[in-house]
Amino acid sequence: MSTSRKQIILGAYVGGVNHHTVWSDPEAGSQIDFSTFKHVAQTAERGRFDFFFLAEGLALRERLGLIFDQDVVGRPDTLPVLSALAAVTEHLGLIGTVNATFNEPYELARQLSALDHLSGGRAGWNVVTSFDAFTGANFRRGGFLDRKDRYTRAGEFLAAARELWDSWAADAVAADQDTGVFLRDANAGQFAFNGRQFDITGRFDTPRSPQGRPVILQAGVSPQGRDFAAGGADAIFSPYHRLDEAQAFYRDIQARAGRLGRPAGSVKLLPHASFVLGESVADAAERHRDITRRQISGRTAQILLETVWNRDLSGYDPDGPLPDVDPDPDGPPLVQGRARIGEDAHRRVAEWRALAEADKYSLRDLAIHVFGRTEFVGTPAQVAERIDTFVQQDGSDGFIVGSHLTPTGLDEFVDKVVPLLQERGSLRAEYTGGTLRENLGIGPAVEVGAGARVA
């Protein structure tokens, strides 16, 4: 296999906290049973994926105070699921979404370090933030953060966690049975962190983990979010799937990381990707149409648009034209938990009206276009070629792949697309690294400078 080609990074995710999973499919399984997570993780490892990714939802979406059950509801806590998966996988990275707003650095740093030890160096943390009072109502400090402060807290949280992880040297534990010396340094684990959000001092009780520190993922497209991700993350979720936009984002992130003193290639960019395969182009297109219309039913389409309109759209025909009323962004929130907070609703609706008029979209067609996520549709050979081309041309470093069908949907990708990527020399045939960092090609955990650590 050629080693000159850029190697594609692949992550596998389990949907379930939004409308992308078709829970009503006769072949769909539980969103809670461990067998679901085990099947997806082991399938990903069979396909030589780099990691398994688990999203998190801290609040159930509501509409007018009632649970919106077109979403899948119910999801076990992230870290126990990943810890259990560590026992049934050998090479696969284990990355979980954990909120920096509603946790504390010492507790979460300790939990992630434990996962890294239990998995032999395969742990990762997707850092997310919250600022809405609806989600915060589930927590003691509900709604206390202004939107502008969320990255301040997240930056300090990440810096504090690193302070804790770095408080133990790699060789701090001697465990010399002949001399009876257990620790080389009696001060191992001592830390002190002072900031606007956290003021903590003590001794971290977990020795340095196999990777030094867990791998850090983050997402952000605003200038503040880009700086935070470029300075503190090992990998970034890219929202861009058009090659020209993705390449511009790729260049921008790498330039920001370079200005913060980080080596070239130390930050990996990974968009989300779904797929629909068929024996022919026409077959794939028909499957795609069927799947998307099951993902976004007429009722789901109405509610998705309500997140911007902030008006009751249940009286509008999903297969008819867009609502003829203006949005009401200043009214009481109709939808809670998924509303597009901070967006200019009037501008967005104007854009959607123009799009619907140009492409003759119904209300449901527009929702599918705006909120659907399937990017790769075609034969296995076509999908493999498109993924490879996107990565080789620096649109990204890989993709985080999922399916509408839980838990068996990923099997088709692993059986039909992965072998073609391996034949092209763009995907490993066997694992070569022992830790997630090694498999991702991001190198050992090193300091990146205080200016990069705190946004």
N, C-alpha and C positions, 0 to 999 in steps of 0.2 A: 504493500500500500504506500502511495506517495505521501511524503511528509511535508511537501511544499504548500499544500492547500491549507487554508485557514480551517481549523477544526471547529465544528459546530457544537455549541453548548445546548443541551436539551434538558429542560425541566418538565415535570409532569404535575398537573394540578387536579384536584378534585373539586368540581363545581358544587354549588349547593347553597350559596347565600344570595342568590339572585335568580333571574328568570332564564338563565342560559341552560340550566339542567332541565330536561324533559322528564320530570318525575312520574308523569302519567304513562310513560312508555311501558308496555307489558314486560320488557326485559330489564327495566330499571330496578336497582336494588336499594337497600337502606342507605340513608345518609349518616347513620349513627353507628351501625354495627361495625365492629372491628374488621370483619371479613372484607368490607368494602375498601377500607384503606390498605389492608394487606394486599388485596388483589392488584390495586393500581400500583402500589410501590413495587411489588415483585414483577409486575409486567414492565414497568419502567426500567428496573434493573436488568431484566432480560434483554431490553433494547439498548442497554449500555447508556442510559440517561445519566446525567450528572446529579440530578437531585429530584426529590419529591417536595412539592410545595403545597402548604395548607393555608388557605385564607381564613379569616376570622370575621365573625359578625357579632358585635356586642349588643345589638338591639334588633328586635324584629320590626320589619317595616310595618307601618300602620297607615290606614286610610280612614279618616274620620273616626279614629279611636279603635278601629277593628283591625285585626291582623290581616295582612294582604297575603292570602294563602296560595296565590300563583307563584310566589317565592317558595323555595324549600325552607321549612322552618326546622330548627334543631341542628346543632352542631356541637360535638364534644369539645372540651377545652383543648387547645392546640398542643401544648407541651406533653400531656400524658399520651396523646395519640402518637406523637413523634417518638417518644421514649419506647412505646410498645413496638413501633416499627423498627427501631434499632435492633431488636432481638430477632427479627425475621428477614433482615437484609444484611449484606456484607459490605457493599461498596457505595450504595446510593446515599447522596447527601440528603439531609433532613432539615428543611427550612420552614419555619412557622411565622405567621404574621402575629405580632404581639404589640399592643398599643402602648406608646410611650407616655400618653396623657394620663392613663388610669392605672399605672403601675409605679413601683419605686425601684431605683437603680440596684440597690443591694439585693433585693429579693429576686429580680429578674436576671441579673448577672449571675447569681448563684444557680438558678434553674437552668440557664443556657449552658453554663460551664459544666453542670452535671450531665446534661444531654451530650455535650461534646466528649466527656469522659466515657459515658455509657456506650456511645456509638463508635469510639475509636477515632474521633476527629472528623465527624461528618455533620456537625451542627451549623445552622445558620439562622439569622434573625432578619425578618422583613420589618423594618421600622415604620410604623404608621402613627398618625396623630389624629386627634379629634378635637373639635371646638364647639360642636352644637349641644345645646342644653338637653335635647331629646335623648341623645345617647348618654350624656352625663348624668341624667336622672337615675340611671341604674347604679351610680357610684356616689360615694360620700362627698366628692368634690364636684358634683354635677354642674356642668356649664360654666366653670370658673375661668376658662381660658378665652381670651379674645382671639379672633382668627389670626391676627398678626403675631401673637405670642406663641403659636404652636411650634414653630421651628426653633424658637429660643429654648423652649423646654426640651424638645427632641434633641437639639444639639448638645445641651448640657447633660441630658440623660445618657446619650451615647458616650460623651467624654467621661462621665462618671463611671460608666460600665467598663470602659477601657482602663481607667485608673485601677479599678478592682481587679480586672483580669491580669493586668501587668504587675500587680503587687507581689506576685510570686515569680521568682526566676525559674527558668526551665529546669535547673539542676538543684533547686532548693531542698528537695527531699533526698537525703543521702541513704537512709534506711540501711546503715552499715551494721550488720549483725555482729561483726567481729569487734568493733569499737563501741557499739551501743549508741552511736550517734544517729539520731533520726533526721534532724534538720541541720543543714549547713549554716543557716542564718536564723538566729533567734528572732529576728524582726520580720520574718517572712509574713506577707499578708497585710502589713500595716499600710493604711491609706488615709488620705485627707483630701476632700474635694470641697471647694467653696465657690458658689455661683449664685446667680439671682434666683434660681429655681431650687437648688439643692445645697445643703451645707451638712456634709456627713463626714464623720471621722470614726475609724475603728480598725478592725483586722478582718480581712476577707478569709473565710475559713475553707476555701476550696483551692487546692494547688493548681498550678497552671495546666491548662488542658492540652490535649494532643496537638491542636492547631495553634496554640498560643491564645487565640481569640476566635470565637465563632465568625463565620462569614456574615457580612452585613449587606442586606439589600434595602433599596429605598426607591421611591417614585416621586417625581416632582417635575413640573414643567414651567412653573413660574421662575423668574430670576432667582428669588430666594431659595426655592426648592432645588433648582439646578446647582446652586453653590453648595447647599447642604449635601446633596448627593455626591457631587464631584469631590468634595473634601472628605466625606466620611464613609462612603459606601464602597463595597467591593464590586457590586453589580447594581444596575438600575433597571427598573421596569420602563421600557420605552413605550409611549402611547402611539407611536407613528408606524403606519404600515405601508404608506406610499414611499417608494424608494427615495425620491428626492427629499422629502421631508425628513425621513429617517436618517439619511446621510448628513443632512445639515445638523440635526440633533446630535448625531454621533460626533461630528467634528467639534461642535460647541462643548460638549461634555469633556472630551479629551483635552481641549484647550484649557478649560477651566481647571481640570485636574492637574495639568502641567504647570499652570501658574501657581498652584498650591504645593508644588514640589513633588508631585507623584510621578512615578515612572510611566512611560508610554505603555498603554495596554493594561494598566493596573485596574481600570474600571471597565467592567463588561456591561454591554447593553442588551437587554432581553425583552422583546415585546411578547405580549400574550398572543397565542395563536390557536384557532380551532380549525378543523378540517372536515371535509366531506369527500369521500372517495367513491368512484364508480368505475365500472368496466369500460365506459366510454365517456366522452365529454357530456353527451346528452344525458346519460344515466346519472352522472354526478350532479348535473344541474337540477334534474328532477328530484333527486334525493335531498339536495340542498333546499329547494323550495319547500318540500314537505317538512323538513326538520325546522326551518326557520318559522314556518307558520304554526308549528306546534310549540315552539319556544315562546313566540309572541302571539298569543291568541288575541281576539278582538278586545276582550276585557283587559288583558295585559297591556295592549297598545294604548288604550284609553288612559290607564293609570300611569304609564310611563310618560305620556305627554302632560299629564296633570302635574308631574314633578316640576315642570317649567311654567305651564299656564297658571297653576295654583287655582284652578277652577274645576268644578264638577263637570266632567266631560262624558258622563255615562249616558247622556241623552243623544249623543252624536253617533251616527252610524260608522262603525270601524271601517267599512268598505266604501264610505262616502268621502266627501271633501273635508279638509281641515276645518276646525271650529272657526266660526266667523266672529268670535269675540276676542277682545284683547286680553292678554295675561293680567293677573292681579298679584304682582309680586309683594305688595305691601299688606295683603290680607292675611288672616290667620292661616297657618300652614295646613293644607289639605292632606298632604302626604308627609309622613314623618319617617326618617331613617334612610331615605334615598334621595331626598330633595336636592336639587342642584344649587346648593347654597352659594351665594356670592356671584351668581351668573346674572348678566343683564338680560332679563327675560324678554323685554320688548325687542331687543336686537336679535336674540336667538329666534324668536317666533317669526320675525321678518325674514330671516335667512331661510327658515324652514318653509315659509309660504312660497318664496321664490323657487326653492328646490322642488317643492311639490308641483308647482305650476309648470316648471320646465320639463319634469320627468313624468307628469301625469300621475302623481302618487296619491293614493287614498290615505286616510288617517293611518291605517294599519301599515300600508306600504312605507310611509315615512318612518314610523316607529321601527320597522324592521331595518330600514336603511341606517337610521341614526343609532339604534341601540343593539343591533345584531353584531356579532363579533367573528363570524366565520370568515377567514381570510383565504384559506387554501381549498379550492374546489377543483376536482379533476381526477384524472387517472393517477395511480400511484407514481408513475414516471413523471407526470406533469408536476405533481406536488413536490416530489423530491427535487426536481430541477429548479422550481421557484424558490424553495427554501434555501437551497445551496447558492443560487445566484444572489439572493438578498444578502446572505452572510458574506460571500466572497467579495461583494461590492461595498462592504462596510455600511450596510443598512442596519446591521446589528451584529452581535457575536453569537446569536442563537435565538431560540424561542422557548417559551414556556407553554407546553402543549396540553390541551384538554379536549374533552368530548362532551357532547350533549347527553351521552348515555353513561350513567354511573352504575356499576364500576367497570363494565367490560368494553367501553368505547375505545379506550386506548389500545386494546389488543390489535385492532385493525391497522393502526399506524405502525406499531412495532413489527407486525408480521409482513406488511406490504411496502412501507416507505423506508424504514430503517435499513433493510438490506441494500436498497438502492443508494442510499447515502453512503453506506460503507463501501460499496463498489466504486463510488466516485472518489473515495479517499478523503471524504470530508467528515467522517464520523468513525470513532474508534471501533475496532473489532473486539478489543478486550480492555479492561481497566488497567491503567498503568500506575496511577497514584494511590497512595494509602489514605489520604485525607481529601475532604471536599476542596480545600484550597489547591491541592496538587492537581486534582482532576480538572478544576476550572482554569488552571494555569495562571493564578494570581499571586503566587509566591507567598512567603511566610508573612505573618502578622508583624508589621513594623510601625513605629510612630510616624504620623504624617504631619505633625506640627500643630501647635495649639490653635493657630489661626484657622486651620482646616477643620479642627475638631468641634469647635463651637460656632454654630451659625449665628 
